[in-house]
C-alpha cells in the first residue's frame, strides 16, 4: 500500500515537472523592439511580437530579431580615386531591420552580409570620384553610398538610413603635394586681387583726370593743394614741375606775362 502511494506520487510529480518545463519553454516574452520569426515544422509560419507569445515545443521554433538601429563600423579600405591617388578610407553605416521575415530567410547572416556589402560599395563609389571630391564633398558621397547600399539591402529587409565617411588618410608625399597646391592657389588669388585693385585704381584715376580736364582751373587747384601738402614735410628738398597751364591764371587781361620786370 505504501509502495503504490509512493509510486503514484513520484509519477505525478514527474509529469508535473515535465509540464512546467514545457510551459516555460513555450512561453516567450518579446520586448517592444524585438520580433519573433516563427517556423512550424521547418516552414515559415508568421512574425510575432512584441509581448507574450506561445511557441509550441518541438513543432515550432522561433528566431529573435532586433529592430533597433545597428551601428556598423566599416574597416579601413584601400581606395584608388579616379585621378589615381591611393587613399585609406573608413566609414560608419547605420541600418536596421524593417522586415524580419526577409532578414532571416533571404540571407544567412544579415549583419555580416551588410558589412561585406558596405566595404565593397565604399570602394566602388569612391573609386569613381577624384581626391578633391573625397575631401570637399563628403555629404554628397555619403548620400551616394547610402542610396547604393539601401537599394541592394532592400531584398534582405534591411533599411540603410545613413552612411558617414570618418577618415580619409593620405601618405606624406600626397600631403606635401596638396600643401604646395594650396600655397600656389593662395598666391594666384593674391595676384588676381592685386591686379583687380590696380585695375579699379586706374579706372578711378581716369575718371578723376576726366573731371579735372572738364573744369577750368581745377588742375591748377590740384597742383596748389599738392604743393601745400608737400611743404609740410621740411626734411627733404622736392623739385616740383610747374606746368605752363598753371601760369595761365596769372596772365594779365591783355594776355601778357610779367617776367623779370619786363613785359612781353
RAUR-V387408 format. One record per residue. N is the residue number from 0. RES is the residue in three letters. PHI is phi in whole degrees, 0 to 359 (NA if undefined). PSI is psi in degrees with one decimal (none if undefined). OMEGA is omega in radians with two decimals (* if undefined). Layout:
BEGIN
[[N RES PHI PSI OMEGA] [N RES PHI PSI OMEGA]]
END
This chain:
BEGIN
[[0 UNK NA -44.9 3.12] [1 UNK 294 -37.1 -3.12] [2 UNK 293 -41.7 3.13] [3 UNK 296 -39.5 -3.12] [4 UNK 293 -42.2 -3.14] [5 UNK 292 -37.8 -3.14] [6 UNK 293 -41.2 3.13] [7 UNK 294 -40.1 3.14] [8 UNK 293 -39.7 -3.14] [9 UNK 293 -39.3 3.13] [10 UNK 293 -40.5 3.10] [11 UNK 295 -40.8 3.10] [12 UNK 296 -37.0 3.12] [13 UNK 294 -41.0 3.09] [14 UNK 295 -38.6 3.13] [15 UNK 295 -41.2 3.12] [16 UNK 296 -41.7 3.12] [17 UNK 296 -39.3 3.13] [18 UNK 295 -41.2 3.11] [19 UNK 295 -40.1 3.13] [20 UNK 294 -40.6 3.11] [21 UNK 296 -43.1 3.12] [22 UNK 296 -41.3 3.14] [23 UNK 294 -34.8 3.10] [24 UNK 282 -21.6 -3.13] [25 UNK 275 -29.3 -3.09] [26 UNK 273 125.0 3.10] [27 UNK 232 145.6 3.10] [28 UNK 239 120.7 -3.14] [29 UNK 252 133.6 3.12] [30 UNK 288 172.6 -3.08] [31 UNK 299 -32.8 -3.10] [32 UNK 265 11.5 -3.11] [33 UNK 243 150.0 3.02] [34 UNK 227 152.4 3.12] [35 UNK 246 120.8 3.07] [36 UNK 271 114.2 -3.02] [37 UNK 262 128.9 3.02] [38 UNK 248 132.8 3.12] [39 UNK 244 115.0 -3.07] [40 UNK 53 38.8 3.07] [41 UNK 88 -11.5 -3.13] [42 UNK 257 146.6 3.10] [43 UNK 295 134.3 -3.13] [44 UNK 250 -63.7 3.11] [45 UNK 193 171.1 3.05] [46 UNK 256 126.5 -3.12] [47 UNK 242 160.7 3.06] [48 UNK 112 166.6 0.00] [49 UNK 276 178.1 3.12] [50 UNK 106 -157.3 -3.10] [51 UNK 272 126.5 3.11] [52 UNK 229 159.2 3.13] [53 UNK 246 125.3 3.08] [54 UNK 244 119.4 -3.11] [55 UNK 289 120.5 -3.14] [56 UNK 300 147.9 3.11] [57 UNK 73 -48.6 -3.10] [58 UNK 284 -34.9 -3.05] [59 UNK 236 148.0 3.04] [60 UNK 230 147.1 -3.10] [61 UNK 238 137.4 3.02] [62 UNK 246 121.4 -3.09] [63 UNK 276 133.6 -3.11] [64 UNK 234 132.2 3.12] [65 UNK 267 127.2 -3.10] [66 UNK 264 0.5 -3.13] [67 UNK 287 160.1 3.12] [68 UNK 292 132.5 -3.12] [69 UNK 255 133.3 3.11] [70 UNK 262 115.8 -3.10] [71 UNK 251 117.7 3.12] [72 UNK 272 112.6 -3.12] [73 UNK 279 124.0 3.14] [74 UNK 299 160.0 -3.14] [75 UNK 299 130.4 -3.10] [76 UNK 244 141.1 3.04] [77 UNK 276 118.4 -3.07] [78 UNK 238 135.8 3.03] [79 UNK 252 116.3 -3.08] [80 UNK 288 173.8 -3.12] [81 UNK 294 -27.4 3.09] [82 UNK 266 25.7 3.00] [83 UNK 61 44.0 3.05] [84 UNK 248 127.1 -3.13] [85 UNK 271 124.1 -3.14] [86 UNK 226 162.9 3.06] [87 UNK 247 123.5 -3.03] [88 UNK 235 133.9 3.03] [89 UNK 237 153.8 -3.07] [90 UNK 210 173.0 3.07] [91 UNK 226 139.4 -3.08] [92 UNK 239 135.0 3.08] [93 UNK 249 120.7 -3.13] [94 UNK 214 165.8 3.11] [95 UNK 208 161.3 3.13] [96 UNK 273 125.4 3.10] [97 UNK 249 -16.1 3.09] [98 UNK 226 94.9 -3.10] [99 UNK 301 -34.7 -3.13] [100 UNK 299 -49.5 3.13] [101 UNK 294 -37.8 -3.09] [102 UNK 296 -27.7 3.14] [103 UNK 266 -37.8 -3.02] [104 UNK 272 -39.5 -2.99] [105 UNK 279 -18.1 -3.11] [106 UNK 216 147.5 -3.08] [107 UNK 292 -51.5 -3.12] [108 UNK 223 100.1 -3.02] [109 UNK 295 -29.7 3.12] [110 UNK 292 -48.6 3.14] [111 UNK 294 -39.5 3.14] [112 UNK 296 -41.9 3.11] [113 UNK 294 -37.0 3.11] [114 UNK 297 -47.6 3.13] [115 UNK 295 -39.7 3.13] [116 UNK 294 -36.7 3.12] [117 UNK 295 -38.7 3.13] [118 UNK 295 -47.4 -3.13] [119 UNK 292 -38.1 3.12] [120 UNK 294 -38.7 3.12] [121 UNK 300 -46.0 3.13] [122 UNK 293 -40.0 -3.08] [123 UNK 292 -44.0 -3.08] [124 UNK 288 -46.7 -3.12] [125 UNK 292 -27.7 3.12] [126 UNK 293 -15.5 3.10] [127 UNK 272 -2.9 -3.08] [128 UNK 241 158.7 3.10] [129 UNK 277 167.9 -3.10] [130 UNK 298 -39.4 -3.13] [131 UNK 300 -35.5 3.11] [132 UNK 293 -38.3 3.12] [133 UNK 296 -33.1 -3.08] [134 UNK 273 -31.1 -2.99] [135 UNK 251 -21.4 -3.04] [136 UNK 235 54.1 -3.10] [137 UNK 292 -35.5 -3.11] [138 UNK 298 -42.5 3.13] [139 UNK 293 -39.5 3.11] [140 UNK 293 -39.4 3.08] [141 UNK 302 -42.9 -3.14] [142 UNK 294 -40.1 3.12] [143 UNK 298 -45.3 3.14] [144 UNK 296 -41.8 -3.12] [145 UNK 297 -41.3 -3.13] [146 UNK 293 -40.3 3.13] [147 UNK 294 -44.9 3.13] [148 UNK 297 -44.4 -3.08] [149 UNK 296 -36.9 3.13] [150 UNK 293 -36.1 -3.10] [151 UNK 279 -30.0 -3.13] [152 UNK 271 -1.3 -3.12] [153 UNK 296 -35.3 3.13] [154 UNK 291 -15.9 3.10] [155 UNK 266 2.1 -3.07] [156 UNK 74 26.1 -3.10] [157 UNK 250 135.8 3.08] [158 UNK 247 114.7 3.08] [159 UNK 271 111.4 -3.05] [160 UNK 270 -28.3 -3.08] [161 UNK 199 148.5 3.05] [162 UNK 225 132.2 -3.14] [163 UNK 231 125.4 3.02] [164 UNK 281 122.5 -3.08] [165 UNK 272 -52.6 -3.05] [166 UNK 223 142.5 2.97] [167 UNK 235 101.8 -3.05] [168 UNK 264 132.4 3.11] [169 UNK 245 156.7 3.05] [170 UNK 281 169.6 -3.02] [171 UNK 296 -39.8 -3.13] [172 UNK 297 -39.1 3.13] [173 UNK 289 -34.8 3.09] [174 UNK 296 -42.2 3.11] [175 UNK 295 -39.7 3.12] [176 UNK 297 -41.5 3.12] [177 UNK 294 -37.5 3.11] [178 UNK 296 -42.2 3.10] [179 UNK 295 -38.8 3.11] [180 UNK 296 -42.4 3.12] [181 UNK 295 -39.5 3.12] [182 UNK 295 -42.9 3.11] [183 UNK 297 -37.4 3.12] [184 UNK 294 -38.8 3.10] [185 UNK 294 -40.4 3.10] [186 UNK 296 -40.5 3.12] [187 UNK 298 -44.2 3.13] [188 UNK 296 -38.6 3.13] [189 UNK 297 -42.0 3.12] [190 UNK 294 -39.8 3.12] [191 UNK 295 -43.2 3.12] [192 UNK 296 -41.3 3.11] [193 UNK 296 -43.0 3.13] [194 UNK 296 -40.5 3.10] [195 UNK 296 -37.6 3.08] [196 UNK 295 -41.6 3.09] [197 UNK 297 -40.9 3.13] [198 UNK 296 -45.5 3.12] [199 UNK 297 -39.8 3.12] [200 UNK 296 -42.0 3.13] [201 UNK 295 -36.9 3.10] [202 UNK 295 -41.0 3.11] [203 UNK 294 -38.7 3.11] [204 UNK 295 -38.5 3.10] [205 UNK 295 -40.0 3.10] [206 UNK 295 -41.4 3.12] [207 UNK 296 -43.0 3.11] [208 UNK 298 -37.8 3.12] [209 UNK 295 -40.7 3.13] [210 UNK 293 -43.2 3.14] [211 UNK 295 -33.9 -3.13] [212 UNK 289 -26.9 -3.11] [213 UNK 279 -24.7 -3.08] [214 UNK 262 126.9 3.12] [215 UNK 291 124.9 3.13] [216 UNK 84 -2.8 -3.12] [217 UNK 293 -37.5 -3.14] [218 UNK 293 -38.5 3.11] [219 UNK 296 -41.7 3.11] [220 UNK 296 -35.7 3.12] [221 UNK 294 -40.1 3.10] [222 UNK 295 -42.8 3.13] [223 UNK 296 -38.0 3.09] [224 UNK 295 -40.4 3.11] [225 UNK 295 -40.2 3.09] [226 UNK 297 -39.1 3.13] [227 UNK 295 -36.4 3.13] [228 UNK 290 -41.2 -3.09] [229 UNK 292 -37.0 -3.08] [230 UNK 293 -15.3 3.09] [231 UNK 290 -22.4 3.12] [232 UNK 259 107.5 -3.05] [233 UNK 260 13.8 -3.08] [234 UNK 275 -10.6 -3.11] [235 UNK 215 162.3 3.11] [236 UNK 260 128.0 -3.07] [237 UNK 242 128.9 3.05] [238 UNK 262 112.3 -3.07] [239 UNK 252 119.6 3.13] [240 UNK 292 135.0 -3.12] [241 UNK 254 106.7 -3.11] [242 UNK 291 150.1 -3.11] [243 UNK 294 -24.0 3.12] [244 UNK 295 -27.4 -3.14] [245 UNK 293 -28.8 -3.14] [246 UNK 280 -9.6 -3.11] [247 UNK 297 -31.9 3.12] [248 UNK 284 -13.4 -3.13] [249 UNK 265 -0.1 -3.12] [250 UNK 288 153.5 3.10] [251 UNK 284 162.7 -3.12] [252 UNK 303 -28.8 -3.13] [253 UNK 282 -6.8 3.10] [254 UNK 95 -0.7 3.14] [255 UNK 269 155.4 3.12] [256 UNK 244 131.9 -3.13] [257 UNK 271 114.3 3.12] [258 UNK 228 130.2 3.06] [259 UNK 52 35.0 3.03] [260 UNK 80 7.1 3.12] [261 UNK 240 153.9 3.09] [262 UNK 254 144.2 3.09] [263 UNK 235 none *]]
END
